[in-house]
Amino acid sequence: MYLLSFKFSCSNKMTANQLRSQCGDKLREEIAIVTAASGEIANAVATRLKQMNITKLYIAAPDYENEFINVMKKTLPGTKEAIDITLPEKYKNDNYVYSLVDQEIAQRSTYFIKSSSSVWSTFVDFFRVANNSTIILSQLPGYPESVKKLGVWMK
C-alpha cells in the first residue's frame, strides 16, 4: 500500500471551519490552486503507483482537502481515507485519534509520499528512515508547477 500525506500551510490541527475563519484569503488561495491542479496531481501519483504495480492508496489529509481526495478516488479506485476507517463510537469525532490512526497506517505502509513542509509527515518519515521508502510528492514526474510554487504545503 502507498500512503500520501499533505496539509495546507495555515495549520494542521484546525477543523475546516476554523481554517476558513482564521486563515481566510491565504487558505482560499491555496485551495483554489490545488483544486485547479487536482487532476494533474492525481495523475502524477497514479502514474507512479502504476509503475510500481500498486493498486491501493491511503490518503492522510484533513477533511477540508476533499476536492483532491475525490479526484484521487476517481483516478485510482483503490484509494481510501480516514472516513473509510471504522472507529468505536466515542472516537468518531476525535480528529486527534484519526490522526494517530493515519500515522500508524503511514508508518506501516509499504511506501509513503510525504509533504516535506508537514511536521506530521516528517514525524512519520522519522520512523520510516530505516526502510528508505518515502517519496517527496513534488518530485513525482508530472507534478504541477503551480502547486510547487506555493512552496509551503504540497512539496
Residue pairs with C-beta under 8 A, 6 or more apart in sequence:
1 54
1 56
1 57
1 58
1 105
1 109
1 110
1 111
2 45
2 49
2 52
2 54
2 56
2 57
2 58
2 109
2 110
2 111
2 112
2 113
3 57
3 58
3 59
3 60
3 105
3 106
3 109
3 111
3 112
3 113
4 45
4 57
4 58
4 59
4 60
4 61
4 72
4 113
4 137
5 59
5 60
5 61
5 102
5 106
5 112
5 113
5 114
5 115
5 118
5 120
5 121
5 124
6 61
6 65
6 68
6 115
6 118
6 121
6 137
6 153
6 154
7 61
7 62
7 115
7 117
7 118
7 120
7 121
7 153
8 19
8 23
8 27
8 30
8 31
8 62
8 64
8 65
8 153
9 26
9 30
9 117
9 150
9 152
9 153
10 19
10 22
10 23
10 26
10 27
10 30
11 18
11 19
11 22
11 23
12 62
12 118
12 119
12 120
13 95
14 22
14 23
15 63
15 64
15 95
16 62
16 63
16 64
19 27
19 62
19 64
20 27
20 28
20 64
30 150
30 152
30 153
31 64
31 67
33 146
33 147
33 150
34 41
34 65
34 67
34 68
34 147
34 150
34 154
35 67
35 68
36 146
37 144
37 146
37 147
38 67
38 68
38 71
38 72
39 71
39 75
40 142
40 143
40 144
41 68
41 71
41 72
41 143
41 144
41 147
41 154
42 68
42 71
42 72
42 74
42 75
42 76
43 75
43 142
44 140
44 141
44 142
44 143
44 144
45 57
45 72
45 75
45 76
45 113
45 137
45 140
46 72
46 75
46 76
47 140
47 141
47 142
48 135
48 140
48 141
49 55
49 57
49 76
52 111
54 110
54 111
55 76
55 78
56 78
56 79
56 80
57 72
57 76
57 78
57 79
57 80
58 79
58 80
58 81
58 102
58 105
58 106
58 109
59 69
59 72
59 79
59 80
59 81
60 81
60 82
60 99
60 102
60 103
60 105
60 106
60 120
61 68
61 69
61 81
62 95
63 82
69 79
69 81
72 79
73 79
73 81
82 98
82 101
82 102
85 98
85 101
87 97
87 98
87 101
91 97
91 98
99 120
103 120
103 123
103 124
106 112
106 124
106 128
107 124
107 127
107 128
110 133
111 133
111 134
111 135
112 121
112 124
112 125
112 128
112 133
112 134
112 135
113 134
113 135
113 136
113 137
113 140
114 121
114 122
114 124
114 125
114 134
114 135
114 136
114 137
115 121
115 137
115 153
115 154
115 155
116 122
116 136
116 137
116 138
116 155
117 152
117 153
117 155
118 153
125 134
128 134
136 155
137 143
137 154
137 155
138 147
138 148
138 154
138 155
147 154
148 155
